[in-house]
């Protein structure tokens, strides 16, 4: 058994080095892809730990740059702007405002997206703060929607 210990330690060391080499390669590949896609490697990617950055780039691509996303980019950016305004995050507000504009959002659409976020936040505060019963809230909401659909002839 004692003769096996050096062998196991050498194997673990080799596997560890191999994993590190793979992680470094994935990091370099991700950086190259970011630069080829965005023209630069933004500092917000550089601020992510090396072992996490390739995954964050994959996440960014799938949520931000994926042409197969169901929600059109302009509307996605307006939603994210609304959320960013409520967090609040100056970086996200700037990013999503500029992105929304790049995808064709007008100043009026940008302003309205922010107002809708404000409305959601205000009603959330009122409902949560007053501890409105969730089941009652759901039942009332369904009743309101049913009434409005019936009224509009959309039963």
C-alpha angles and dihedrals in degrees: 000000000000090000089056095057097074090048093051092047091050090049092050091048091050093048090048092052091047091051091048091051090050091048091050091049092049090049093050092046091050091049091051092049092048091051092047091049102039103023092240139036101249117224091243088068091045089054092061116090111263094243091053101039098081089055092047090051090051089050092048091050094048095047102032109025105027110121089201094064110124096222111071113245096247093055092042090053092047090052091048091048090053091052093043090053090055098045084045110229120160092198093052093043090054094043096048095041091054092042092050090051091048088054092051105267114156124225088253091055091049092050092047093050089055091048091052089053089050091051092051091048093048095049091044090055092048095046096041095041092052091044094230109196109261096216091049090047092052093047092049092047093051089048091051093048092047091050093048093047091049091048090052092045093248099124 
